[in-house]
Amino acid sequence: MSSSISRRRATGSPLVADESPVRGLTRRQLPFIPVFAQSVAAIAPAGTSAVTPLFVIAAISGSGGVLAFAAAAVVIMLVAACIRPMAQRLAVVGGLYSYVAQGFGPRVALPTAWSAILGYGSVSMAGLLAVGLYLSHIAVSLGVAAAPSVIAMCVIVVASAAVMTVLMVRGVKVSATAILGIEIVAVVIMVGLMLWLGITHRGAGYSAAFTSHIDPGSMGLNIVVAVSAFVGFESATTLSAEARRPFRSVPRTLMWTPPAAAVIYLLAVISQSVAMAGAPERIRESPTPLAALFLSEGTRIASVILDLGIATSFFACALASVNALVRVLFTLGREQVVPAGFGRAHRRFHTPAFATVCAMGVVVAGPLIFLWCGGNPQTGIRDFLTLSALGYMGSYLTACLAAPAMLRRIGEASRAITVLGAATATILVVLLVTGFTTDVGSGRVLCAIYVISMIVVVAAVTVIARYTPTRFGRVGVFDATSRDDILTVTLR
């Protein structure tokens, strides 16, 4: 509270507002566990642990994969350390871009908002596509189909999107509770399967997996891939205004989510390296290698459980990601950057209902168009995840640089945060350049899409700010203490 007061004094704002700029939402009600579940589900550790480690293992197996994920965990924890001081001082709905607005102003904040929207939107599409693929793959695991049906995947995608929309419109408590329950089930399933893989393939598998040569040239790229497994951990910041104790629960979530995910990923990369070390080539090149491995060993039940675990985790991931996306759009609506309808809250449920319906319509269109154009679902998941990682890392970069700037503005300059922010931003730049200069799959095409979109947004913001300087005057709103929040005591 003292930090918030010092900031208001530094900016000349009143200590108590007539009403909160984010009025309409259900403020100050979410306990810590749902806030923590939001970040955990957004990175989808259960589903991601069955997908991303295999990309790394395919390039650098065994100890190289472990090193890549360990390095990625360190990078993300550095990013979290930069974001935490801002989360301890401001309760926002727009997430990282709202923090950047306080440090650098709207010209940097709005491109950051677009980068975050691209990240949340792309990972939501990947999540829906994964739900469709792995639920329809159950028929393959049971032996009643040779391959997942495109029609079945489309039906599942639409049905999943409809359920998500209802949950999000009904209220943040409802969606957060669903996220928590689904992700717990998925994590239990995946951890159990990873332990079983490690135990059943012990012995010669360990030596085969961890005696391979590590190629330093490919390590940088694989760290980038591993970092993509952690993105989304910061999405709890979009629930700051709705959290019961935002200046405690959100920073704690930022601190504990990366190491918790790292434990799951390290377990996954070790067990999968061991299991894949002796697997036939046809299994390693399968669109769903783990399911193919279980099926080759005659364990159809394990394959079905795997499909369910991955699908439920990615359902929670898509739900959490759209939750964050609509709150960014809600904030932009309140700031009059996008149409005002995005900034309206449902009168009964106190949720960004209009933004939710609009965002969900775009998110569900992505995988449907991709499938009907004949795209490979596994390739689509990888490409959507790659594009989302670029969006997330772009927003992390500006957030790390904005942290010391924001602290200076409120009179709480920190040399440690300044050094940490500069060092972390440098690491992120190196990782982004590595991703841009490496031609793997559709990597360069996706990088080009991201860069071009950012150039267009930066140019548009620059032109608008120059010719209509007051257009972005409201950018940077955050939840403020209002008169209704103060308990009035009448002395008798």
PyMOL commands that set and color helices and strands:
alter all, ss='L'
color gray80, all
select helices_A, chain A and resi 2-11+32-43+45-49+52-59+63-87+96-104+106-136+138-141+150-170+172-200+204-210+216-227+233-242+246-277+281-284+289-296+300-334+340-343+353-372+377-409+415-437+443-467+483-485
alter helices_A, ss='H'
color red, helices_A
deselect
rebuild
show_as cartoon
